[in-house]
Amino acid sequence: MAPRFCTLALPLLAWACCLRLASAKKKKSFTVPLQEYVSLIAVPVPLPSNAPATAHRVRRPLHVTEYYGKIAIGKPPQLFDVVFDTGSGNIVLPTVKCTEEVCSRHRRYRSQTSSTSVQLAYEDDTVLAAGQTDRDTTSITYGTGKLTGEYIRDGICFGYGVSKSQVCTKADFLGVTQESKFPFIELPFDGIFGLGLAGLSTGPNFNFVNRLSSNTSDIEPVFAVFLRHMEADEDSEITFGTWRKERIAQGTKITWLPIPRDEAEDKGYWLVTMRDVFVAGKPLNLCNDEGENSRCQVAMDTGSALSMASPYQISVLMDAIGLQSDCKNYDKLPTLTFLLDATAGGSFELQLKPEDYLERSDEGCAPSFQPLQLPPNLGRMWVLGQSLLRKYYSIYDARQWRVGL
């Protein structure tokens, strides 16, 4: 009788009653299994800081992995494989307007066949009027590749092909009309599902995390990423709306790391703060400056096989590690500790052993830490990628602005 009472009572009481019913609506959650695409790249072994100018930098092979899963777009559903990436901020899918081979080798979105598709003229959600040809586009660079896309809104559903039930929401995305041949033509997945924050997105409505945070979303703005150890016989996965307790190692508990919200949203990355890096227990003083509360910022990036920092910081780190070019001292190499800020003034020691930050082969050792010259606006930022995330279950919470490890 409660719903009927809501419609018959006084307007204010009805509003309050219905509000309570709406707030009690159970949020949905779901898990998407992830497939893996492994490729081999050659990475330079960083030179020590005292290396002569004529020193030759050798390259070593390193396996990199892309993790992707299925989504469905539109009505009736069109299935796509996408990489879930916290280091980018847009959902990007090829469309039939892209006629080049790089697109035709993948599934392409057809807006004409979706009854829920809405073409957008501008990033502010302005709908493209009938007969209107003037519309904005966005170009994005991914590593060595570049693509251009138009603005589209449609329903996105998770669970098709892997579950009997589906969870759906609406989102704006970039429909690709042109993209470079490399590296996209080599990849088995169709698009990119950006899970970064607003600063990396074309506009606020294109940010999927923002969509989850809205009052109309049936999904809590929380997701968790589990990347299996490469030798383990288990599946990688991403869970939306919650996290899975069974993925937390027995006898351990989640440590929550606070996110500086304003700065994280501005830069677009899931940022936590780091006090310093320790090698065999010795501090490197990489986050020191003139202030008392010296910190480095760390971006958690599920889409990066590498971990990166400025050339200077990587040089100091590799000097402290002491890796020999022939890797003969592998068994004597140190453990790395990244001391991160935790909630309530606490701290968390994120530890990596040599097998976590190096790949050993007959040719030598390839470090997963590489130098990266970041734009000035990103400041002194580290990027921690899959070498970390394969060791720690990671949770991204945009409701309470924290990362769990």
N, C-alpha and C positions, 0 to 999 in steps of 0.2 A: 504493500500500500504506500510505501514511502515515495516512490516516483510520482504516483498519482497525487499525493498530498502536495508535492512541490508545485504542480501545475495549478492547484486550486487555491492555495493559501495566498495571503497578502503578498504583493510584489516583493517587498524587502525580505520577508521571511522565506519566500520561494527562492529568491536569489541566494540567500545564505544556505538554504537546504541543498540546493543544486550544487552550490560551490563545494559543500562538504562531500557530496557524492562524486564530483569530478576529482577532488583532491585524493579521494580514496581509490581512484582508478589504478589498477596495478600496472606498473611499467613492465615492458617486455624486454627479454634478453635472448641472445642467440649466439651460437658459435659457428664460425666459418672455417672448415678445414683448409689448410694451405698446401699447395703443391710447390715444388722447388725446381728452379732452373739454375744449374750450375755452369759457370763458364770459367775460363782460365785467362788471366791477364798477367802482364809482367810489370812488377812494381820496382822502383829504385830502392836500393838499400841506402838510407841516409848516410852521408859522410860525417865523420866526427868533426867537431868545431875547429880542431887544429889541422884539418886536412889541407895540404897545399893546393894552390889554385889549379895545378895541373892534374890533380887526382882524378882518376876515372871512376865514375859511379856505375856500379854493376846493377843489373836487373835480375830479379828472381821471380819464378812463377808463383802466383797466388790464386787460389780458387775463390771465386765470389759467387754468392747465392742471391737469387731474387725469389721472394715468397709471394705467391699469388693465389687468389681464390675467386669464386663465382659470385656475381651479382646479376640481377635481372632489372632491366629498364623498360618502362612503358607498359601499355596494355593493348594487346596481349604482350606477354613478357619477351624481351629480347635478351639472350644470355651473353655475358661477357666475362672474360678472365681479367682481373685487375690486380696490380701490386698495391698493397696497403702500405702507405708511406707517410710517416710522421714528419719527414723532412720536406714535404711539399704541401701546398694548400688548396689545390683544385682537383676536382674529379675531371678526368680527361679521357674522352672516348673518340675513336675515329668514326666518321660519318660517311655516307655514300657520296657526299660532295667531294670527298678526297678520292680521286680516281687513279692515283699513282699506285704502282705495285706495292710500295711499302704499306699502304692502307688496305689494298684488295687482298693481301695475304692474311689479313685479320678479319674478325667479325666487325661489321660496320653498322652503326646506329641508323635506323630509317625512321625519321620523324613522321613521314607520311602514313606509316602503318600503325602508329601509336595514337589511340584516341585521347590520351592524356598529355600529349606533347604540347608545349607552349614555346614558340620562338620568341626570344627576347631581343630587343633592339639595342639596349644599353645595359651596363652593369648594375644600374639602379633598379632593375626588374621591370623596366618599361616594356610592355608587350609590343612586339612587332605588328604594326597594323596591316590589314589586308592590302596588298599591292605595294607596300613600302619596301624599298630596296636599300635605303640608307640605314646601316647598322654598324655597330662597333665590333671589333675583333681584338683578341689578345694573343700575343706571341710569347712563348715561354721557352727557356733554354734548360735542357736537362743534360748536364755533362757536356758531351760533344754534340748532342742532338738539339734540334729546334723544331717547334711546331706552332701552328697558328689555328685558333679555333673561334667559332661563333658561340653565342650565348643561348642556352636552351634550359628549360625546366621540364622535369618529368618525374614520375614516381620511380623510386628505387626499392627493390625488394631483395631480401636475403633469404636463402633457404631453398630456392628452386634447384632441383637436381641433386640435392643432398639431404633434404628433410621433407616430411609430410606437411609441415606448416611453414608459413612465411611471415616475416616481419617487414613492413613497408613504411616508407616515409617519402616526402618530396624533397628534391634538391635541385639547385642550379648547377649546371656543369658546362664545360667547354666541349663543343662538338668540333672535332678536328677537320679542317678543310685542306690543310697542307702540312706535311712534315718531312723532315730530312730522311734520307734513306738509312743512314747509320746514326745511332745503333738500332733503331726501331725495327728494321726489316728482319733482324736476326732473332728477335725476342718472341717467345711462344705466347705471351699474354697480349691482350688487346689494348689495355689502357692503364691509367694510374688513378688510384683512389687516394687523394691527398687527405691526410689526417693531421696536418699541421694546423697552427692557429691563424687568426685572422690576417696577420701581417704578411702571410705568404699567399693569400687568396686574391683573386681578381677584384672581389668586393665582398662585403659582409654576407650577402645571401649565397655566395658561392662556397662559403666555408662550412663543411659538414659538421664540425664540432659546434659551431654556432647554431646550426639547425637542431642538433640534439639538445642544446641548452634552452631552446624556446619552449614556451608553455604548451605549445600544440604537439610537441613530440611525445610519442609513446615509449621512447627509449631514453634511459638515463644517459647523460653525457659522460659516460665512462666506457673505456675499452681496455682490454688486456691482451698482451701479445706473448705467446709461447713459441719459441724457436728451439727445435730439438737440437741436441748435440748430433753432429753429423754421423757419428758411428752408432747412435742409438736407434733401436727399432721402435719408433713411435712417430706420431704425426705432429707437425707444427700447426698452429691454429691462432685465430684472433677471435675474441669474445667481445660482443657489444652489450652494454647495459649493465654489466656486472663483471666479476672475475670469478674464476673457478678455484675453490679452495683446494681441490685435489691436485692442482698444479703447483702448490706451494710445498717445498721440500719438507719431509717429515721432521718435526722437532724444531722448525724455524717459524718465524712469523714475519708479516709484512712490516717493513720500515718505510714510513712515509716521509718524503722529501718535499718541502714547500716550494712552490713556484712563485717567483716575483711576477704577479699577474700582468701588471701594466706593461712591463718591459717585454715579457714573453709574448703578449698579444701584439705588441708593436713590431717585434722582430719576426714573429710567426713561429717560433720554435718552442717545444716543450723544454723549458729551461729549469735547471736546478743549479745550486751554487756549490762551489768546491773550495775548500780551504787550502789544499796543496796536494801534490803528488809525492809519494814516497817510493824509493827504490831500495829494496832490502832494508826497509825501516828508516832510511835516511831522507829527510825532507829536501826537496829541490828548490823550495822558495819561489815557485813559478807564479804564485798569485799575490805576491807582495807588492804593495805600493805605499804611498805616503800615509794612507789612512789606517786606523786601528783595525777596522773590520774588512781587511783585504780578502777579496774573493775573485775566483774565476767563474765564469758562467759555462755551463755544460748543456749542450743540446742532445737530447736522446733521439736518435735517428734510426728508425726501423728499416729505412730504405737504403742505408749505406753499409757496404761490406767493410769499409775502412773506418778507422778512427783517426781524427785529424785535429791539428792545432797549428799555430803559426810556425813558420820555419825556425824561428829562434827557440820556441818551446820544445819542438820535436828534436832539435839538435841537442839541447840540454838533456832531454829524456834519453835519447839514444846513446849519448856519451856516458850517462850514468848506468845504463844497461850493460854497456861494454861488449856488444855483439861483435865477434870477429867476422871478417868477410867470408871466411870459409866455414863458419858456424861450428868450429871444433869445440868451442867452449859452451855448447848448448846445455849440457847437463849441469853447468855451474851458474847458469843465468839466474837473475833474481826474480822475486815476486814483486809486482807493482801494486801499490795501494793508492786508490783515489779516495781522499777523505772528503765526503760530501756532508752538507748541512742537512740535518733531519729536523722534524717538527719538535716544538717545545724545547728548542735550544740544544737538541741532541746531535749526534753525528752518526755517519754510516761509513764503514770501511768497505769499499768495493775493491776486491782483489782479483788480479789476473796473474796466472802462472805463465811460464814461457810457452806452454802449449796453447794458451789462450790468445797470446799476442804475436806468435810467430807460426809460420807454416814451414815445416821442414821437408826438404826434398833432396834428391841426389846432387842437385846443383848448389845447395846451400839453404839459407833461411830467408824467408820473405816476411818482413814485419808488416802487421796490419796497421801500424801507426805511420801516417804520412803527413808531410807538411802541406799546408793550405794557406794561401794568402787571402784572408777574408776582407770584405769591404769594411771601410773604417766604421760604418754605423753599427757593425756587429761587435766591435770591441774585441776584448781578450776572451774569445769564446773557443771552447773545445767542442768537438763533435764525437760522441761515442756511438759506435755502430754495432754491428752484429756480433763482433767478438765478445762484447759485453752481454748482449741480449740473449745469446745462446747459453749463457751461464746463469742469468737471473731472469725470473719471470717478472715482466714489467707491466704496471697498471697506470693508466693515464686518466686522471679524474678532473674534469673541467667543472664539476659542481663545487668541489672544495679546493680546487687549484693546488693539486699535489700530484706527485709521481710516487708509486709504490714499487719497491724492489724486495 
